Amino acid sequence: MLESAEIARLIVAFIFTVFVIIAIYYGLSRYGKPFLSQKGIIKILDVKYLGKGISLIFVEVKNKQFFLSVSDKEVKILEKWEKEEKKENLSEKT
């Protein structure tokens, strides 16, 4: 059987492990977003998974937007747009 010292050590190790898991979860949920944010010139705006290894991705690179089809074997550009500025859209409506 386990002695009381071994049981106490097991309980302390379990509590420590749970505390570390909670701390990591809290840290990532609170401070992880700035590290994961997209500050480069390539931004993934949306991803839709259609099945195993097949997805549609909407990407923005500088002033261009791309609609991509991605599979295990290839990446295809389905559509390509020039990004319009919001100021230009407002001036055209008036």
C-alpha positions, 0 to 999 in steps of 0.5 A: 500500500501507499504510505501517507507521505507518498499519498501527500506527495501525489496530491501535491503533484496533482494540484501543481499540475492542475494549477500549471494547466489553468495558468497556461490556459489563462495566459494564452487566453489573455495574452496570447492574442497579441502574439498570434495577431497578424501584423504582416502584409499577408492576412488570412481573412477567412477559412472554410474547411470543406472536407479532409484536406480541402479548404477555401481560404480568403487572403489579403496581400497588400491591396489585393484579395485572393480566393484560394482553393487548397487541397493536399496536392495543390493550391489554386487561385479561384478569384483575385480582386484589387482592394478598394479603399473605403474613402473611395467608396463613400465619395462614389456614392455621393 
